[in-house]
Amino acid sequence: MPFLVAMRVCGTEEQKAKWLTPTLRGEITVCQIQSEPLSGSDLAWQATTAIKDGDEYVVNGEKGHIASQLTPDYLFTLVTTDPDGPKHENLSMIILRAKGSGITINSKKTMIGRSQRSFVINDVSLPIEDVVGGEGNGWEVAQTLLNVVRGGQGVTLEQRKQIEISELEHWIKPEPFLI
């Protein structure tokens, strides 16, 4: 699952604790979705924005299409956080709930009878801690994700070693000595 690799590489320890375990247990579903109706094949052009407003972001735009049988709980998606910033440096990767207030889900049937969904996002608040990789680093997170989608590892061998060391330190706690 590309989301899991991107989270392991780019997420904070707090984000990993919040998102990895529930996803792996199947308690929540997270779907990566980068496409937009008007962006064509230019991944660096994202009309969906997440503009900082105090201690949160306000997200507006449209993402689509996914062909999953079920609507996911969350979307792992690329957005523009600095509309006036340089291309690639103005992007951030966010985790956004896929259902609820401010989200409209549009569904249409394909020629082969499957359904595709798109998500219209209107003034949805997003906590700062749900920006993965930090503001302005979305291009790097997206490239990690796409490397996995295209059959790669998503990380170099050295990065993988560092991630494994970090995860061991975070998740493996010594058992208290019992007498």
C-alpha positions in Angstrom: 0.0 0.0 0.0 1.8 3.2 -1.2 0.2 5.3 1.6 1.9 3.2 4.2 5.3 3.6 2.7 4.9 7.3 2.2 3.8 7.7 5.8 6.7 5.6 7.1 9.2 7.7 5.1 7.7 11.2 5.5 5.4 11.1 8.5 6.2 12.3 12.0 6.3 9.7 14.8 2.9 11.1 16.0 1.4 10.7 12.5 2.7 7.2 12.2 1.1 6.3 15.6 -2.2 7.9 14.5 -2.4 6.4 11.0 -0.4 3.3 10.5 -1.8 0.9 13.1 -5.5 1.6 12.4 -4.8 1.3 8.7 -2.9 -2.0 9.0 -5.6 -3.4 11.3 -8.3 -2.5 8.8 -10.1 -0.2 11.2 -9.9 2.7 8.7 -9.3 2.9 5.0 -7.0 5.5 3.4 -7.1 6.0 -0.3 -4.4 8.0 -2.2 -6.0 10.3 -4.8 -4.0 12.9 -6.7 -6.0 13.5 -9.8 -8.2 16.5 -10.4 -10.8 17.1 -13.2 -8.9 19.9 -14.8 -5.2 19.1 -14.0 -4.6 16.6 -16.8 -1.3 14.8 -16.4 0.5 17.6 -14.6 0.7 16.4 -11.0 2.5 19.6 -9.9 -0.6 21.7 -10.8 -3.2 21.2 -8.1 -6.3 23.4 -8.1 -7.4 22.0 -4.7 -6.1 24.4 -2.0 -5.4 24.1 1.7 -4.9 27.7 3.0 -3.6 28.2 6.5 -6.1 30.0 8.8 -4.7 30.2 12.3 -4.1 26.7 13.7 -5.7 24.9 10.8 -6.0 24.8 7.0 -9.2 25.4 5.1 -9.5 23.0 2.1 -11.4 23.7 -1.1 -11.4 21.9 -4.5 -12.2 18.6 -6.2 -10.4 15.3 -6.3 -11.3 12.3 -8.5 -11.6 9.7 -9.6 -11.3 6.5 -7.6 -12.7 3.2 -8.7 -12.8 1.5 -5.3 -15.8 -0.6 -4.4 -16.2 1.3 -1.1 -15.8 5.0 -0.2 -12.6 5.3 1.9 -12.6 6.9 5.3 -9.7 9.3 4.5 -8.1 10.7 1.4 -4.3 11.0 1.2 -4.0 13.8 -1.3 -1.8 16.5 -2.8 -2.9 20.2 -2.5 -1.6 23.7 -3.0 -0.8 25.4 0.2 0.9 28.5 -1.3 -0.9 29.6 -4.5 1.7 32.2 -5.2 4.7 29.9 -4.5 7.1 28.3 -7.0 5.8 25.2 -8.7 6.6 22.0 -6.7 7.5 24.0 -3.6 3.9 25.2 -3.1 2.4 21.7 -2.6 1.6 19.8 0.6 0.3 16.3 1.2 -2.6 16.0 3.5 -4.9 13.4 5.1 -8.5 14.5 4.9 -11.7 12.7 5.9 -13.6 11.5 2.9 -17.1 11.8 4.4 -18.9 14.4 6.4 -19.7 18.1 6.4 -18.2 20.0 3.5 -17.6 16.8 1.4 -19.8 15.9 -1.5 -19.2 12.5 -3.1 -20.1 12.3 -6.8 -20.5 8.8 -8.3 -20.8 7.8 -11.9 -20.9 4.5 -13.7 -18.2 3.6 -16.2 -18.8 1.8 -19.5 -18.0 -1.5 -17.9 -20.5 -1.0 -15.1 -18.2 0.0 -12.3 -18.6 3.2 -10.3 -16.1 5.9 -9.9 -16.2 8.6 -7.2 -14.9 12.1 -7.1 -14.9 14.3 -4.0 -15.9 18.0 -3.9 -14.3 19.7 -0.9 -15.9 22.9 0.4 -14.4 24.8 3.3 -13.3 21.7 5.2 -11.1 22.4 8.2 -7.9 20.4 8.6 -5.6 20.3 11.6 -2.0 21.3 11.0 -0.8 17.9 12.2 -2.5 16.2 9.2 0.0 17.7 6.8 2.4 14.9 6.0 6.0 15.8 5.4 5.5 19.5 6.4 4.1 22.4 4.5 5.7 22.8 1.1 7.1 19.3 1.0 4.2 17.6 -0.8 6.1 17.1 -4.0 8.7 14.9 -2.2 5.9 12.9 -0.5 4.1 12.5 -3.8 7.3 11.2 -5.5 7.8 8.7 -2.7 4.2 7.5 -3.1 4.5 7.3 -6.9 7.8 5.4 -6.8 5.9 2.7 -4.9 2.9 2.8 -7.3 5.3 2.3 -10.2 7.0 -0.8 -8.6 9.8 0.8 -6.7 10.7 0.7 -3.0 9.9 4.3 -2.3 13.2 4.7 -0.4 16.8 4.2 -0.7 18.5 1.4 1.3 20.0 4.0 3.7 16.5 5.6 4.2 15.0 2.2 4.8 17.6 1.4 7.5 17.0 4.7 9.2 13.2 4.2 9.2 13.5 0.7 10.7 15.8 2.0 13.4 13.4 4.9 14.2 10.4 2.6 14.2 12.1 0.1 16.5 13.0 2.8 18.9 9.5 4.1 18.8 7.5 0.9 18.9 9.6 -1.6 20.8 9.6 -0.7 24.5 11.6 -2.8 26.9 9.4 -5.0 29.0 9.5 -4.2 32.7 11.5 -6.7 34.7 9.1 -9.0 36.5 10.2 -10.8 39.7 
